[in-house]
């Protein structure tokens, strides 16, 4: 990034890593990583339950945590509405569940 972007020196991380997870928001990347760990360990509970996620996002907004740079106080992460975030988590949970239950037909 530093070499190919005019502001790369301002944007690029200087923290070394063994694996890089690309995501439009850190929470979504974390859900993807949790989904991979859930599938690898045969443990669907490595992922947050969508209802728990919704309660956490609502509690955060109710206590004044901002949803992204515009300083929105609605439930969500980095400008992503809670419905979309819950949809992503539900989709990942579904894929992991189907992987752990091979007799069930896959939706993807």
trRosetta pair geometry for C-beta under 8 A, 3 or more apart (Angstrom, degrees):
i j d omega theta_ij theta_ji phi_ij phi_ji
1 4 6.5 -78 -136 51 25 90
1 5 5.3 -17 -176 16 70 124
1 8 4.3 170 136 -142 71 104
1 11 6.0 -105 154 92 135 105
1 12 4.1 166 78 -84 121 109
2 5 7.2 -58 -105 47 11 87
2 8 3.8 168 -112 129 29 121
2 9 5.4 68 -135 -72 96 61
2 12 4.8 -71 -53 9 86 157
3 8 6.6 -71 18 91 28 170
4 8 6.6 103 56 -67 51 145
5 8 3.8 125 63 -61 93 93
5 11 6.6 -38 101 45 146 134
5 12 7.8 154 50 -45 123 103
7 10 4.6 -40 175 38 91 116
7 11 5.7 78 117 -16 91 108
8 11 5.8 -71 -135 48 33 99
8 12 5.1 26 175 -25 77 116
9 12 6.7 -36 -108 30 21 106
17 20 5.6 107 98 -73 139 74
21 29 4.4 120 130 -168 120 115
21 32 6.7 163 -163 81 122 121
21 33 5.8 -45 -103 -61 157 112
22 29 7.2 -162 101 -105 18 117
23 26 6.6 122 84 -101 127 22
23 28 4.6 176 -172 87 122 95
23 29 3.0 -137 -4 -59 149 94
23 30 7.9 -93 21 -6 173 54
23 32 6.6 -169 -86 14 123 132
24 28 6.1 15 52 49 78 148
24 78 7.8 173 130 111 79 140
24 80 7.8 115 105 -68 114 127
25 28 4.8 87 62 6 85 104
25 29 7.2 -157 91 -4 44 87
25 77 5.6 124 161 121 146 107
25 78 4.1 -178 -123 50 122 148
25 80 5.8 -102 -11 -15 159 135
26 29 5.6 -57 -151 39 36 113
26 30 6.2 38 152 -22 68 106
26 77 7.9 -113 58 165 76 128
26 78 7.4 131 21 -37 78 141
27 30 5.5 -55 -149 36 32 113
27 31 6.5 34 152 -21 66 101
27 77 4.5 8 9 140 149 168
27 78 7.2 -168 14 7 109 113
27 80 7.7 -142 61 50 126 140
27 85 6.7 -5 117 -139 136 121
28 31 5.6 -48 -149 32 35 112
28 32 6.6 37 151 -18 63 103
28 77 7.9 177 -32 90 80 133
28 80 7.4 122 -47 -46 117 174
28 85 7.4 -119 -77 -125 86 79
28 88 5.9 -47 -126 154 96 163
29 32 5.6 -53 -151 36 34 112
29 33 6.3 33 152 -17 66 106
30 33 5.6 -53 -146 39 33 112
30 34 6.1 35 154 -19 66 106
31 34 5.6 -52 -143 39 31 112
31 35 6.3 37 152 -24 63 104
31 47 6.9 59 -153 -139 76 98
31 48 7.6 -71 -111 27 93 100
31 88 6.1 96 96 126 158 109
31 89 5.4 -106 -143 -95 139 77
31 92 5.6 165 153 15 101 163
32 35 5.5 -52 -149 33 30 115
32 36 6.6 31 152 -18 63 101
32 92 6.6 -136 -97 -110 48 140
33 36 5.7 -51 -151 33 34 111
33 37 6.5 30 151 -14 65 105
34 37 5.6 -55 -147 40 34 111
34 38 6.1 40 151 -25 66 105
34 46 5.3 -175 -174 137 84 91
34 47 5.0 129 129 -95 116 66
34 48 7.5 30 128 -8 165 74
34 92 7.7 79 81 138 89 145
35 38 5.5 -50 -144 33 31 114
35 39 6.4 29 156 -16 64 104
35 46 7.8 166 -87 95 21 107
35 47 5.8 41 -82 -82 65 124
35 92 4.0 -98 -87 -179 141 117
35 93 7.4 -115 -109 -65 100 41
35 95 6.9 39 -171 73 129 112
35 96 5.4 -141 -156 -54 81 121
36 39 5.9 -56 -149 37 30 108
36 40 6.2 27 155 -17 65 110
37 40 5.7 -57 -142 40 31 110
37 41 5.9 3 166 4 67 116
37 43 7.7 -36 132 63 79 106
37 46 5.0 -138 101 165 102 155
38 41 6.5 -73 -140 52 21 92
38 43 5.4 -115 -141 81 64 66
38 44 5.6 65 -173 -114 124 28
38 45 7.5 164 -124 47 108 32
38 46 3.8 -160 -80 53 84 116
38 47 5.2 -29 -51 -25 153 96
38 96 4.7 7 107 -149 122 152
39 42 7.7 23 -171 -72 27 39
39 95 7.9 -38 -75 120 127 88
39 96 4.9 -126 -68 -127 85 87
39 99 5.1 5 -133 93 108 153
39 100 7.2 -138 -125 -52 61 89
41 46 6.5 99 58 -43 125 143
42 100 5.7 124 -141 -122 72 110
43 46 4.9 85 103 -27 103 101
44 47 6.5 -54 178 32 56 104
44 93 6.6 70 -164 -153 100 85
44 96 5.6 148 -112 116 77 121
44 97 5.8 43 -108 -83 133 77
44 100 6.4 -100 -54 12 100 159
47 89 6.6 156 174 -164 113 90
47 92 6.2 -177 -127 109 148 111
47 93 5.2 -164 101 -88 151 88
47 96 6.6 168 -14 24 139 157
48 52 5.4 -129 -176 82 95 113
48 53 4.7 107 124 -62 131 98
48 56 7.7 -62 -163 11 148 143
48 89 6.1 -44 71 -154 93 142
49 52 4.3 82 63 7 92 107
49 53 6.9 -160 88 -10 45 85
49 93 8.0 72 -117 -100 44 155
50 53 5.4 -52 -145 35 35 116
50 54 6.3 36 157 -21 67 102
50 86 4.7 81 -156 -157 106 93
50 89 5.3 159 -90 95 81 120
50 90 5.1 14 -69 -69 140 93
50 93 7.3 -107 -36 5 98 150
51 54 5.7 -49 -147 34 33 112
51 55 6.5 33 153 -17 63 104
52 55 5.8 -54 -149 38 33 111
52 56 6.3 34 152 -20 65 107
53 56 5.7 -57 -148 36 30 111
53 57 6.3 26 156 -16 66 107
53 82 8.0 162 130 -159 93 91
53 85 6.8 -149 156 127 129 107
53 86 5.9 164 92 -99 126 78
53 89 5.6 145 -22 19 167 171
54 57 5.9 -56 -146 38 30 108
54 58 6.3 27 156 -16 65 109
54 75 7.3 53 -159 157 61 151
54 82 6.0 90 -125 173 75 124
54 86 5.7 19 -67 -86 98 131
55 58 5.8 -57 -145 40 30 109
55 59 6.1 30 156 -20 65 108
56 59 5.8 -54 -144 37 28 110
56 60 6.3 32 155 -22 63 106
57 60 5.7 -52 -147 33 31 113
57 61 6.5 27 155 -14 64 106
57 75 3.9 89 136 -171 101 103
57 76 6.2 58 -167 -57 129 25
57 77 7.1 -92 -117 -39 112 86
57 82 4.8 157 113 -110 154 114
57 85 6.9 134 -75 76 153 147
58 61 5.9 -56 -147 39 32 108
58 62 6.1 32 155 -20 66 109
58 75 4.7 -29 -80 -86 53 140
58 82 7.3 34 -56 -105 76 161
59 62 5.6 -55 -143 39 30 112
59 63 6.3 16 160 -8 64 112
60 63 6.1 -70 -150 45 26 101
60 65 4.1 -49 173 47 90 137
60 75 7.0 110 60 -124 92 74
61 64 7.9 99 -177 -28 29 10
61 65 6.3 -82 -80 61 34 82
61 67 6.6 -4 -96 -40 103 112
61 73 5.4 116 -164 167 87 65
61 74 5.8 -20 -134 170 145 15
61 75 4.4 -101 -12 -72 141 61
61 76 7.7 52 -67 14 126 59
64 73 6.8 -41 -130 -128 39 115
65 73 7.8 124 72 -134 40 69
66 71 4.9 -62 -133 -136 133 48
66 72 6.4 110 -163 58 76 47
66 73 6.5 -58 -109 -84 57 59
67 72 4.4 -49 61 84 99 103
67 73 6.9 154 5 -109 96 10
67 74 5.5 -59 19 66 151 68
67 75 7.0 103 -74 157 139 8
67 76 4.3 63 -149 70 137 89
67 77 6.5 -91 -142 -78 83 15
67 78 7.3 -76 -179 3 63 15
67 79 6.3 132 143 -72 87 32
67 80 7.9 -127 -176 46 107 50
68 71 7.9 -96 87 -29 60 21
68 72 6.0 21 50 28 95 106
68 76 7.5 -21 -16 104 106 107
68 77 7.6 101 -52 153 85 29
68 78 4.9 87 -89 -161 91 28
68 79 3.5 64 -77 -47 163 78
68 80 7.9 133 -55 1 124 56
69 79 7.3 -18 27 -50 76 115
70 79 7.1 84 14 -95 106 103
72 76 7.5 -2 101 53 130 115
72 79 7.3 106 23 -104 135 61
74 81 7.3 -28 124 -123 128 75
74 82 7.6 -126 146 -15 91 103
75 81 7.8 59 90 -165 72 56
75 82 4.1 12 114 -52 106 135
76 79 6.9 -32 125 148 129 8
76 80 5.2 -168 -178 85 108 53
76 81 4.9 -72 -95 -126 138 22
76 82 4.9 -113 -76 -47 73 64
76 84 7.8 40 -132 47 113 96
76 85 6.2 165 -138 -13 70 131
77 80 5.2 -12 66 50 72 105
77 85 5.9 96 21 -92 107 145
80 84 5.3 -113 -179 82 91 122
80 85 5.3 106 123 -58 117 97
81 84 5.0 90 64 9 82 101
81 85 7.1 -153 97 -4 41 89
82 85 5.5 -57 -144 41 35 112
82 86 6.0 36 157 -20 69 107
83 86 5.8 -55 -146 39 27 110
83 87 6.3 34 151 -24 62 106
84 87 5.4 -50 -147 32 33 117
84 88 6.6 36 153 -21 64 100
85 88 5.8 -50 -152 31 33 111
85 89 6.6 28 152 -13 64 106
86 89 5.8 -56 -147 41 34 109
86 90 6.1 35 154 -21 67 109
87 90 5.7 -55 -144 38 28 112
87 91 6.3 29 156 -20 63 107
88 91 5.8 -57 -150 35 28 111
88 92 6.5 25 154 -15 64 106
89 92 5.9 -55 -147 38 32 109
89 93 6.2 33 154 -19 66 107
90 93 5.7 -54 -145 38 30 112
90 94 6.3 34 153 -24 64 105
91 94 5.6 -52 -148 32 31 113
91 95 6.6 29 155 -17 64 103
92 95 5.8 -54 -150 36 33 110
92 96 6.4 30 153 -16 66 105
93 96 5.8 -56 -148 39 31 109
93 97 6.1 34 154 -22 66 108
94 97 5.7 -54 -145 36 29 113
94 98 6.3 27 156 -17 64 107
94 107 6.7 -25 150 37 128 131
95 98 5.9 -55 -147 38 29 109
95 99 6.4 31 152 -21 63 107
95 108 6.3 0 -105 7 102 141
96 99 5.6 -56 -150 36 33 113
96 100 6.3 25 154 -14 67 109
97 100 5.9 -61 -148 42 29 106
97 101 6.1 -7 161 13 67 113
97 104 7.8 -23 131 65 87 153
98 101 6.2 -72 -134 58 28 87
98 102 8.0 78 165 -96 59 35
98 104 5.6 -117 -128 90 73 113
98 105 8.0 -42 -143 105 117 28
98 106 5.0 107 166 -110 143 74
98 107 6.9 -143 -69 11 156 81
98 108 7.9 156 67 22 158 95
99 102 7.5 6 -168 -74 30 73
101 104 4.5 34 116 6 110 118
